Structure formats: C-alpha cells, structure tokens
Amino acid sequence: MNMLFDALVAPLESRSDAVLIRPDNSEVTGEQLFALSGQIANVLHDAGVKPGHRVAMQCEKSVEALALYLACLRVGSLFLPLNTAYMPAEMDYFVGDAEPTVVVSSIKAADQMAPICANHNATLFTLGENSDGTLMDAARAAATDCPVAERGPDDLAVILYTSGTTGRSKGAMLSHKNLLSNAESLSEAWRFTSDDRLLHALPIFHAHGLFVAVNVSLNVGASMIFLPKFDIDVVMEKIGNATTMMGVPTFYTRMLADARCTPENLGHMRLFVSGSAPLLAETHREFEAKTGQRILERYGMTETTMNSSNPYDGERRAGTVGFPLPNIELRVVDPETGDELPKGEIGNLEVRGPNVFQGYWRMPEKTAEDFRDDGFFITGDIAKFDQDGYITIIGRSKDLVISGGYNVYPKEVESEIDDLDGVNESAVIGVPHPDFGEAVVAVVVPKSGVAMEADQIISPLQQRLAKFKCPKTVFFVDALPRNTMGKVQKNELRKTYATTFQA
C-alpha cells in the first residue's frame, strides 16, 4: 500500500488520454507522465533517497517539476517545494533545517545552491523549464519501472514551510491521509469529474497549486491546461478549452480589467474558485455582473490545506468562505477561555479533521502549543459564523499579511529592517491593495537626526528577502503608536495607512 501513489499516480499508467496540455498545445498523456515519474524516482533512489528522506525543490513550474512530486510519492520520500523567490540566505535555512538528501534547483540558481548543498551534505540536481538540467540528463538514462515504497495513512508525504511571527519558518508536516482526504472532500464539494479540464496557472510550490489543483484533478482523472504562470493574454486564449479555473484574487482583478472578460468568453465555464487570500466582496460582485459567473471562495491554510468552501449549489455569499467541508469541524472560541461561541460572535477559529497536519517539523513545543487537548488546531485566524452558518474571516490574530496569495509574516521583515543602518525600529503591516489583496507596508522610525529615503529600506531587503515579502512602500514616523504595556498598536497603523493604494 502507498496511499497517495495508489490514488493519484497509479491510475496514470493506463491513461492514454492527455493529462497535461502545455502552452504550445502539446499533450502529455497519463502513460507518459507515469513513465517520467518512474525515471525520476530511479534517479532519486540512485542518489540515496529512501522512504522518509526529504527531497527539496526550488525551480520553475514545468511538467518535469510536477513529475518530481509524483516520483517522491513513489519512493516514499517527503516532498519539500520551496518558493522560487526565496533568496540564498533563506534557502540555506530551509536546507539546514529539513536536511534533504536531494535538492533540485533551477539551472540559474545552481551556482548559489552548490555551496549550500555542500555545506549541508545534500546532493544537488538542476532542472530547467525546457526539459533540461542534470536531473533530466539522469532521468533520460533511467528505467521507467520503479519499485513503490509502502506508505500508510499517517506516513508523511510533504513538508510545507510557513513562517512564524516570532522567528524562523516552521515546517508543517502533512501526511498521506491529510492530502488525500482533502482531495476527496474537494472533489465531492466542487463536483469534479474526469470530464473536467482545469486551467492551471498557479505555482506548484504552494499548497493551492499543488495539493488542491493537481491532487483534485488527478484524484478524479481530470486534465489540466498547464501554464507556467498567470499571463492574461495566454489565459484568455486558453480558457475556451477549460471547464474550471482555480486562482488567487489577483487573477480575478486582472481579468476584470480585460475587455475579453465577457459572458461570451467565460460563460461556458463550470466553476471559478478563489483562495489563498481574501477575495474582496466588490470583486465577487463585479465579476458576476461582468461575466454572469459567481466565484466560489474557500478557506484553507498551509497546516490544513482546505477547511471550508462556499457551496457549489446554493448561494456563494460574497465576503464569506462558506461552510466546513465534509468530515471537517470548525468552531469559533473565546480567546481567553476556549469556550465555543454562539453564531454572530467573533473569536478564534479552530479546526479538527483528517486534513489537519501532523505538527511542525522538529518543533514539538510549538506543535503542542497550537493544538487543544481535544485535537482542535488553533488557526490564529479570527472569525465568526453568521446565522445561516456561513463563515467570515475577520482577521488574523498573528498579524499575518497575505500578498498576492503568499504569506508574509511581519516579524521576519521587521528583523531585516531593524538591522539596517540608521533605523531605530519598524513595524510591518498589510493594507488593502486592489491587485494583491494586501500590500506589505513598512512604518520606520529612523534614529535621531537621521534622514532616510524609502529606497534605503527597500533596496537592501530585495537582496535578502523574496520579492513578495519586501515593502511596496515605506512611511517614516517619529514614533510608533503603543499601548500602556508598550506593545505596538498595529491596528492603529493599519487604520492610518488603509487608503495608501486606493485610486
């Protein structure tokens, strides 16, 4: 038994139809994808990868990158996808913490990754966007047949890193059962079948693009138009051959700004799904008015994948994330007592179900801190149920910023800013942005007598942090607002700068 392989990969062997359609309209059949995953699995095996070992990937989206994920399922290793925007200093931490046996890097980053891998005793392979790199050189010489490792429901399949508010990133450990149960719940809730063709323009280093979009499609035998990124011209060209699309709010705001976003061009679509960041109610309403399509918004997080969804049949209520998915429990509790609150009251959102992760990699204390004794996971989100049972996410108790679908934790950015010459202290917040949902904004207190410009903050950060973490703008103030206990009042800062990016 290998739970995810049996459900997602093994059925590919007998599929002669197209599973993936590339931008040039060339097709990859299930048989071809299965064989490719076998070749890559043999390369991993020859590199010393065993069940339970980690395999890290930081490279551009491609058919081969997806096959690497499937190969990891075959050999029983833990797949560790990493954002392509991460800088070498960040990658050094991830490789040091997860201790992967193999790291697969983009070709252009190979020179930077080589010393990192050498320092942490990891074997480095490269993978390019055009079936090139050392991984594919080795794969082409490998056999397609490969033994399948035994993996049960509670065996780990993935580590996904999610930043912490008070320190370095945490590795969320997801099991075979976590991922497959969620794929099955979503397939049921969103009515996916083998007749569906998903327009896939999401990254695959992220839970949304890989463990929602791909797993759901493979689970039901659907196909995917597999695009390297969201390009409005390409999306509008290809969408006529799709039945469904999953996206972040940014996708939908960019589509709304395009004259081709019409009922004639989009009316055939069965389903549009939005997630990874809050979808503004006005975007929801405008998309329906312009196209006749009601976007289905859902709610999830790295540690749990998907928790809730607006209904497929019935009202998709703007500004809410719908109802708990099948077999998943959500509750809103008093932050002080932990007692469950009645409908309409705001509190901390907690979740329990087969989708909830196994804990944080090598952080047992943090894991214990975030779970209740009855098995509920404390999400850190603030929410309420309305009288009809719809869930609304009010905010995030840990000041998380979600920009363009990516999580940004203020503490990490603040630490980098505070280390810069001339800076006394800083506060990083998220404010509404029409394209990204939220934009990262830094509020900086310079040292006495020091005059600073925004570029003195942003430029150094761009050398240290992924682009999505860097502030879009910087404000300089004499002092940060504080309460009587000395804590910075970020809610006041968010109010002050809330209209920064309004037209």
N, C-alpha and C positions, 0 to 999 in steps of 0.2 A: 504493500500500500504506500502510495505517495499522494496525499490528499489533493494538493493543488495541481500536481502533474496530471493525475488521473482525470481531473475535471477540466482543466484548461489546455493542456498540451497534448495529451494522448489522442484526443479526437481529431487533431490536425492531421495525423498520419493518413487518415482515409478521406481527407477533403481535397478533391481535385479542383474545387472552385477557388476563386480569388478571396483571400482573407484580407490582404492589404492591396491598396491601389496607390501607387506613387504619384507625385505631381505630374510626371510625364505620361501618366495613364498606363504605365507598365504594371503588370499584376504579379503578385506573389501568392501562389496557391498554398493551401494548408500543408500539402505534401512537401513543398519547398521550404516552408518555414520550419516544419518539423525536422527535416534533414539538416538545415542550417543550425538549429539549436543543438542537434546531436554532435555536429562537428565542433561547435564552440565548447560544448560540455566536455568533449575529449581533450581539448586544449587545456581547459581548467584542470581536469583530472591529471594530465601530464605535468602541470605546474604545481602539483601537490595539494590541490584543493580537495578537502574531504567534507563529509557531512558536518554541519555546524561551523565550518570555517566561513569567514566573511570575504565577499568579493565587492569591491568598491568600483563605481563607475562615475566618471565626470567627462562626458563627451556629448557632442551634438546628437540630436534626435535622428535616428535612422532605423531602417528595418533591422540592421545588424545589432544595433543597441537594444532593440526590443528582443531579438533572439538571445542576447546575452542574459536578459532576465529569465527567459524560458530555460536556458541552459543551467542557470543557477538552481532552478526548481528540480531539474533532472538530477543534478549531482548532490542535492540536499544542502547546498551552501546558503548562507544568508546574503541576500542582495542588498547592497548599500548604494542607492542612487543619490548623487550629490549635484547640487545646482551648478550649472556651467558658469555662473557669475562669480563663484567663490574664488577668492584670491589665494595665493600660495600660503600665506600665514594661516588662513582658515583651513585650507586643505591639510596642512601639517598637523593641526589639532585633530581633525577627523581621522586621519590615517593613524595617528598615535593613539587615539582613544579606542577605535574599533579594531585595530591590529589586523587588517585584512591580509589574507595570503596573497591575493592578486588585486592590483589596481589597474583599471582600464581608463586611460586618459585620452583626450583629444590629441591629435598629432601636434598641433600648435603649442600645446602646453607641456609637451614631453620633456623639454629641457628644464622646465621649472619643477616638474614632478619627479624627475630622476633622483635628485639628491634626497627628496623627502622619502621616497620609497626605499632608497638605500639605507637611510637612517633608521627606518622602522622595519627593515627586513621584509619588504613586500616586493613581489615580482611585478614589474611594470610592462603592460602591453599598451599599444596605441590603437585607436580606432577613428577613422576619418568618416566624412559624410558620403564618400563615394566608394564604399566597399574597400577602402584601402587601410593601411596600417598593419602593424605586426600581428595583431590578433587575427585579422583575416588572412594574412600570409600563412599563419599556422593552421587556421581552420580549413583552408582550401586543401591542405595536405592531409587532413584528418579524416577518419572514417565517419560515416553518418550514424552508425549504430553505436549506442552508448548505454551502459547499464543504468538503471534508475534506482536511486537511493531510497531506502524505506524512510518515510516521514509521516508521522501521525498528526492528529488534530492540534496537539499542543506543542509540537516542534516549531521552532522559529523559522520564518521564511524571509523576513525583512527587518532591517533596522532603518528607521527614518529619523534623521536628526531634526529636532525642534529646539529653538533657542530658549534659554531661561532668562527670567527677569533679573536674576541676581548673580549670573555667572555664565559659564560656557554652555554651549549647546548640549542638549540631552538626547540620547539615542532611544527612541521609542521602539520597543521590541514587539513585532506583530507576528502572530502565529499563522499556520496554515488555516486553522479554523476561523481566526479573526477575518482573514481576507476572503475566504470562500463563503462564509456565512453572509458577509456584506454584499458580495457579488450576487448571491442568490436572492437576497432581500430586494436589492435594487432592480434586478431583472424582473421580479414579480411586480414591484411597485410601479415601475415605468413601462411595463408591458413589452419588454424587449424580446424579439424572436430572431430566428435565423433569416428572416426576410429583411431585417434592418441593415442599413448601411450608414455608419456613423461618420460624420465629418470630424476628423480628429486633428485639431490644430493646437492642442495643449502640449506643454513639455512632458516628458516621461520621467523626469527626475522628481516629480511631485506626485502626491497621492491621488490628486484629481485625474491627471492624465494617464497614470499607470494602473492604479488599483481601483479606480472607478471606471474610467472609459474602456481601458483594454480588458480588464478582468470581466466586466459585464458583457462585452462583445464576445470574448472567447467562450464565456460560460454558456451562451445560447447559440453559438455557431454563426454569429453575425459577421459582417465585413466592415472594413474601415478605409476611408479615404485618408491616407496617412501623410499629412502635411508637416514640413519641418517647423513651421511657426504660423502664427496668425498674420496673414497678409490679406488685406481687404479685397484686393483685386483677384487673388487666387481663390479666396473663399467664395466670392460671388460667382466666379467661373465654375467652381466645382459643386456648389450647393444644389444645383439642379439634379445631380445624381445621388444625393443623400436623402435619408429619411429622418435622421436625427442629428443633433449637434449638442455638444457639451462645451461650455465656455465660462470664462470669468466675466464679471460685469463690464470690464474694459472692452471685450469683444462686442458686446451689445451696444455700447455707446458709440463705437466706431462704425458699426453697421447702420445705426440710426442716422449718422452724419452722411451716409452714402445715398445717392439718388436711386441706386438699384435696389434699395431695401423697400420692396413693394409686395403687395399680395400676389402679384403675377409671378414674382421670382421666388417667394418664400411660402406661398400658400399650400404647396404640396407637402411641406414638412410635417412629420408626425409629432415631433417633440423638440423643443428647445429647453435645455437645462442650464441653470446658472448656479455657480458656487464659488468657494474659496475666498470670497469677500462679500460684504453686504451689497445687495442689489437695491439701488435707490427705488423707492416706490414710484417716483416720477419716471424713471427709466422703464419700469414694468408697464406703466400705463401708456407711455409714449410708444413703446414697441407694439403693444396691442392695437393702438389707434392707427399706427402706420402700416402694420402688416396683417392684422387680424389674428396674430399668434399671441397666446398668453405664455410667457416664460414661466417655467416651473423652477422655483427656487428651493434649494435644500440646504442642510446644515451638517457640517462634519468638522473633524479636526484630525491632526496627524495621529494622535493616540488612539483614535476610534474609527477612522475612516468615516462613513456616513452614519448619522444618528436620526435624522428626521427629513421629511420631504413634504412639500405641498402635494395634494392629491393629483393623480393622473386624471381621474374622473371627479368632477366636482370643482368647487371654487379654489382657484390658485390665488390666494389672498396676498396682495401687494404688501410688502413690508414685514411679512412673516416667513417662517421656514417650515410651516405646515405641522404635521403630526409625527410622532415617533414611528420609525419603520417597524415592520413586523419583527417580533421577538426582541425588541429593544425597549427598555424602560427609561423614561426621562422624568425627572422631578425637579421642582424649584424649592429650595430650602432657605430657611432663615440663616444668614451667615454667622450669627452668633451661637444659636442653639442647635442648628442642624435639623430642626423640625420642618416637616413639609408644609409649604404654604398653600393657601387656597387659591383658586383661579383669580386672576386680576392683580395679585400681589407680586412685587418684584423681589427676586432673591438670587441665590447662587444656583446655577444649573448643574445637575449631576446626572450621570448616565450609567446604566448597567445592561450588559448583554453580551452575546458571543462575539461581537465586534470589538469589544474593549481590549486594549493591548495588554501584554503580559508584565509591563513595567519598564523602567528606564535602565538601559544598559549600564551595568556596573554602578548603579546608584540605588541601592536598596533603601537607604534612608529617605530619599526623595520619593521613591515609589510608595513607601508606607505612608508618607505624609499626604499623598494625593488620593488615597483610597479610604473609604469608610469601612468600618468593620463588616457591614452587610454587603460589601462588594461594589458599591457605587463609586464611580470615578468622579472626582471634583474637577469639572472642566475649566474653572476660572472665568467662565462667562456669566454674565448677569442677564436674567431672562424673566419672562412671565408667560403664563398660559392665559389666553382670553377665555371668555365664557363658552365659546364654541370648541375649545381645545386646541386652537392654533397657537404655536409658539412664536414669540417675538424675542429676538436677541437685543437686549437693551445696550449692552456694552461689554467691556472686558475688565474684570477686576484687576488684572495684572498690567493694564495699560498697553497691551499688545497693539501694534499698528499693522494693518493688512493693506499693503500697497500693491495693486495690480495682481492680487491673488497670492502674494508672498508675505510670509510673516516677518515682521521686523520688531525685535524686542529693544526698547529704548536703552536699557542699561548697557548693552554692548556698544551702541553708537556713542552714548554719553562717555563711556570709559575712554574711547578713542579721542573724542573732542577734548576731554579734560586733560589729556596728556600733551596737548598742543601748547607751544609757547604762547604766552600772552592770555591764556584762558584761565579764569578763576573757577568757574563752574558752568554747568549746562543742564538743560532739560530738553529731552526729545519727545515730541508728541505727534499724533496723527490728526490731520484736519481734512475736512471733505474736499475731494478733488473730482472734477467731472469725468475724467478719463480713468484714473487709477482707483477710484473709490475713496482711498485715503492717500494723502501725501505725507512724507516724513518731513517734519519741520524742526529745526533746532533753535532753541532760545538760549543765548550765550551771554554770560556775564564776564566781560574782559577784566583783566587785572587793573588795578587803579592806575590811571594815567595812560593806559594803552588804547590806541585807536585801531580797530580791526575792520577788515572788509570780509564779505561773505566768502570770497574765493580762498581766503586764508584758512577757512574751515573746510570747505568742500573739497578743494584740490588734494590735500593730504589724505582725506578719508577715501577718495577714489583709488588711492594706491594701496589701501589697507582692507577695504570692505567691498562686498558685492555692490554693484550699482544701485540695486533696488533698496539697499539699506542707507544709502547716502542721502542727506537732506536735499530737498528740492529748493529750499530757501533757508536763510538764517536771519534771525532777528537778534539785535544786541540790546540788552537792558542793563540797568544799574543793579538790579536785584531781582531774584525770583520770589514769587509770592509763596509764603509759608504759613502753616497753621501754628497754633500755640506750642505744639510739640516739635516744631522745626521741620516738619515734612513739607516738601514742595507740593503746592496745590496745582497739580497738572490739569485738573478740571477747570480752573480759572484760566490757565494758559490756552486751553482748547477753546474756551468762550472768546477770549481776546482775539485769537487768530483764526476763528472759524470761517471767516469770509475771505481769507487770503487768496483763494483761487477761484472765487466767483467772478463771473463776467461782469 
